Amino acid sequence: MVTLACNARGGSTLYFSSNRDGNWEIYSTVVKSGEVVNITNTAENEINPVLSPDRKWIAFLIGRDGRSIDVLSLESRDSPERFAISKGAGRFWSPVWSPDSRQIAFAAKKSGEESAYVQITDLGSPSPARLSTVKITEVGDWSPDGDSVVFSSMGPNNSDSGGIHVRNPDGVNQSQMTCGIGDQEAVWSHDSSKLAFISERDGNKEIYVMERGAVDGACSDNKDDRPEPFRLTETDEVESDISWSPDGEKILFVSERDGNKEIYVMGERGDKQTRLTFNNIDDYDPVWSPDGQTIAFVSELASAENPDIFVMDPKGQNQTRVTTSTAMDKDPRW
């Protein structure tokens, strides 16, 4: 029997990947409870959990190489419903949920195919269909209004389509939003009006934001009066791990500007960039709780081989260690 942790009010239940039992599994824990529950508990490697918006389902990769994507119900305690949403042999990754929790889009490189494309499927009757017509490297995000799925294409070696693309989940109106080198990790704001993303267009990985209807000047020499992508960070080091706050006013990110990976927060226009973690080790993968009151993140406080999950408040205070195993705990998700 698999016992699932109940979702506590305020979003205090965390899900994460760990190899504490000899192979990678998905676990849950209620913050401050001290209890950790193995919710997958199979001989397979299960990693990278992604929680549905209604908190009733969780998707994750099977195998370190992502040979399948499975979905598990979080509602039933005895014999919870579980099934694969990917079909056939290949490699699958980057699952993202629709805001109504009824569909999932994901990256798929089918066996025998040279490139990966976006696929989309209904949760109730998984039968994936191709959504993208360009070759992709990842699926970024599904807009909260439900109208747009963004995905990154091949990059500088495929310059005619390299960048971030968007398409309606019904399979119409595919368009290219950006054309910069290394444009990736696209994340919508809470009101679907802005898109934050990572780009290497200025020589190293920096964070940019653009209005939904904006046009990237890198896509064409014919510029119009619509606002172009706006650069939020400007350092000589790498920025990554974007997480937009539920109210859309702040952005969490990771920067190596101070010598190692640390967690920072800034305003939606790049103002008030503030360092939240101060360690001589790497801290990364920050994620907001649904109510915006808590931040979960991964820290290598014990060692690089033994990262753990921590939480803190939005000001970086009250940092608390959530997991204490001697194994690897990563990929925190609320």
Residue pairs with C-beta under 8 A, 6 or more apart in sequence:
1 77
1 78
1 79
2 38
2 39
2 40
2 41
2 77
2 78
2 79
2 80
3 37
3 77
4 28
4 37
4 39
4 74
4 75
4 76
4 77
4 80
5 13
5 28
5 29
5 30
5 35
5 37
5 39
6 13
6 30
7 13
7 55
7 74
8 30
10 289
10 290
10 291
10 293
11 289
11 290
11 291
11 294
11 334
12 30
12 31
12 32
12 289
12 294
13 28
13 29
13 30
13 31
13 334
14 28
14 29
14 30
14 31
14 296
14 309
14 311
14 322
14 332
14 333
14 334
15 26
15 27
15 28
15 39
15 49
15 51
15 58
15 332
15 333
15 334
16 26
16 27
16 28
16 29
16 49
16 309
16 323
16 329
16 330
16 331
16 332
16 333
17 24
17 25
17 26
17 27
17 46
17 47
17 48
17 49
17 60
17 328
17 329
17 330
17 331
18 24
18 25
18 27
18 323
18 325
18 327
18 328
18 329
18 330
19 25
19 327
19 328
20 27
20 325
20 326
20 327
20 328
20 329
21 38
23 43
23 44
23 45
24 45
24 46
24 47
24 64
25 38
25 39
25 40
25 41
25 42
25 46
26 38
26 39
26 40
26 46
26 47
26 49
26 58
26 60
26 72
27 36
27 37
27 38
27 39
27 329
28 36
28 37
28 39
29 35
29 36
29 37
29 322
29 323
31 294
31 311
31 320
31 322
32 320
36 323
36 325
39 58
39 72
39 74
39 80
40 46
40 60
40 72
44 62
44 63
45 62
45 63
45 64
46 60
46 61
46 62
46 70
47 60
47 61
47 64
47 331
48 60
48 61
48 93
48 331
49 58
49 59
49 60
49 331
49 333
50 58
50 59
50 60
50 95
50 96
50 97
50 333
51 57
51 58
51 97
51 333
51 334
52 58
52 59
52 97
52 101
53 97
53 98
53 99
53 100
53 101
54 100
54 101
55 74
56 73
56 74
56 75
56 101
57 71
57 72
57 73
57 74
57 97
57 101
57 123
58 71
58 72
58 74
59 69
59 70
59 71
59 72
59 85
59 95
59 97
59 104
60 69
60 70
60 72
61 68
61 69
61 92
61 93
61 95
62 68
62 69
62 70
62 84
65 91
66 91
66 92
66 93
67 89
67 90
67 91
67 92
68 84
68 86
68 92
69 84
69 85
69 86
69 92
69 93
69 95
69 104
69 106
70 82
70 83
70 84
70 85
71 82
71 83
71 84
71 85
71 104
71 123
72 80
72 81
72 82
73 80
73 81
73 82
74 80
83 126
84 126
85 95
85 104
85 106
85 121
85 123
85 126
85 128
86 92
86 106
86 108
86 119
86 128
87 126
87 127
87 128
88 110
88 111
89 110
89 111
90 108
90 109
90 110
90 111
90 113
91 108
91 109
91 116
92 106
92 107
92 108
92 109
93 106
93 107
93 138
94 106
94 107
94 138
94 139
94 140
95 104
95 105
95 106
95 139
96 104
96 105
96 106
96 139
96 140
96 141
96 142
96 149
97 103
97 104
97 142
98 104
98 105
98 142
98 146
98 169
99 142
99 143
99 144
99 145
99 146
100 146
101 123
102 122
102 123
102 124
103 120
103 121
103 122
103 123
103 169
104 120
104 121
104 123
105 118
105 119
105 120
105 131
105 139
105 142
105 149
105 151
105 169
106 118
106 119
106 120
106 128
106 139
107 116
107 117
107 118
107 119
107 136
107 137
107 138
107 139
107 151
108 116
108 117
108 118
108 119
108 128
109 115
109 116
109 117
115 135
115 136
115 154
116 135
116 136
116 137
117 130
117 131
117 132
117 133
117 134
117 135
117 136
118 130
118 131
118 132
118 136
118 139
118 149
118 151
118 167
119 128
119 129
119 130
119 131
120 128
120 129
120 131
120 149
120 169
120 171
121 127
121 128
121 129
129 171
131 149
131 167
131 169
131 171
132 151
132 165
132 167
132 174
133 174
134 153
134 154
134 161
134 165
134 174
135 153
135 154
135 158
135 161
136 151
136 152
136 153
136 154
136 165
137 152
137 153
137 154
137 155
137 184
138 151
138 152
138 184
138 185
139 149
139 150
139 151
140 150
140 151
140 152
140 164
140 184
140 185
140 186
140 187
140 197
141 149
141 150
141 186
141 187
141 188
142 148
142 149
142 150
142 169
142 188
143 149
143 150
143 188
143 192
144 188
144 190
144 191
144 192
145 191
145 192
146 169
147 168
147 169
147 192
148 166
148 167
148 168
148 169
148 188
148 192
148 212
149 166
149 167
149 168
149 169
150 164
150 165
150 166
150 177
150 186
150 188
150 195
151 164
151 165
151 166
151 167
151 186
152 163
152 164
152 165
152 183
152 184
152 185
152 186
153 161
153 162
153 163
153 164
153 165
154 161
154 162
155 162
155 181
155 182
156 162
156 181
156 182
161 176
162 179
162 181
162 183
163 176
163 177
163 178
163 179
163 180
163 183
163 216
163 218
163 219
164 176
164 177
164 178
164 183
164 184
164 186
164 195
164 197
165 174
165 175
165 176
165 177
166 174
166 175
166 176
166 177
167 173
167 174
167 175
168 174
176 219
177 195
177 210
177 214
177 216
178 197
178 199
178 210
178 216
178 218
178 219
178 229
179 216
179 218
179 219
180 199
180 200
180 201
180 208
180 216
180 218
180 229
181 199
181 200
181 201
182 198
182 199
182 200
182 201
182 205
183 197
183 198
183 199
183 201
184 197
184 198
184 199
185 197
185 198
185 240
185 241
185 242
186 195
186 196
186 197
187 195
187 196
187 197
187 242
187 243
187 244
188 194
188 195
188 244
189 195
189 196
189 244
189 248
189 268
190 244
190 245
190 246
190 247
190 248
191 248
192 212
193 211
193 212
194 209
194 210
194 211
194 212
194 248
194 268
195 209
195 210
195 212
196 207
196 208
196 209
196 232
196 242
196 244
196 251
197 207
197 208
197 209
197 210
197 229
197 242
198 205
198 206
198 207
198 208
198 239
198 240
198 242
199 205
199 206
199 208
199 229
200 206
201 218
202 231
204 235
204 236
204 237
204 238
205 238
205 239
205 240
206 231
206 232
206 233
206 234
206 235
206 239
207 231
207 232
207 233
207 239
207 242
207 251
207 253
207 270
208 229
208 230
208 231
208 232
209 229
209 230
209 232
209 268
209 269
209 270
210 216
210 227
210 228
210 229
210 230
211 226
211 227
213 226
214 226
214 227
214 228
214 229
215 223
215 224
215 226
215 228
216 228
216 229
217 223
217 228
230 269
230 270
231 270
232 251
232 266
232 269
232 270
233 239
233 253
233 255
233 266
233 270
233 273
235 255
235 257
236 257
237 255
237 256
237 257
238 255
238 256
239 253
239 254
239 255
239 256
239 257
240 253
240 254
240 255
240 284
241 252
241 253
241 254
241 263
241 284
241 285
241 286
242 251
242 252
242 253
243 251
243 252
243 253
243 286
243 287
243 288
244 250
244 251
244 252
244 288
245 251
245 252
245 288
245 292
245 314
246 288
246 290
246 291
246 292
247 292
248 268
249 267
249 268
250 265
250 266
250 267
250 268
250 314
251 265
251 266
251 267
251 268
252 263
252 264
252 265
252 286
252 287
252 288
252 295
253 263
253 264
253 265
253 266
253 286
254 261
254 262
254 263
254 264
254 283
254 284
254 285
254 286
255 261
255 262
255 264
256 262
258 275
260 279
260 280
260 281
260 282
261 282
261 283
261 284
262 275
262 276
262 277
262 278
262 279
262 283
263 275
263 276
263 277
263 283
263 284
263 286
263 295
263 297
263 316
264 273
264 274
264 275
264 276
265 272
265 273
265 274
265 276
265 314
265 316
266 272
266 273
266 274
274 316
275 316
276 286
276 295
276 312
276 315
276 316
277 283
277 297
277 299
277 312
277 316
277 319
279 299
279 301
281 299
281 300
281 301
281 304
282 299
282 300
282 304
283 297
283 298
283 299
283 300
283 310
284 297
284 298
285 297
285 298
285 330
285 331
285 332
286 295
286 296
286 297
287 295
287 296
287 297
287 332
287 333
287 334
288 294
288 295
288 334
289 295
289 296
289 334
290 334
292 314
293 313
293 314
294 311
294 312
294 313
294 314
295 311
295 312
295 313
295 314
296 309
296 310
296 311
296 322
296 332
296 334
297 309
297 310
297 311
297 312
297 332
298 307
298 308
298 309
298 310
298 329
298 330
298 331
298 332
299 307
299 308
299 310
299 321
300 306
300 307
301 308
301 310
301 321
302 308
305 328
306 325
306 326
306 327
306 328
307 328
307 329
307 330
308 321
308 322
308 323
308 324
308 325
308 329
309 321
309 322
309 323
309 329
309 330
309 332
310 319
310 320
310 321
310 322
311 319
311 320
311 322
312 318
312 319
312 320
323 329
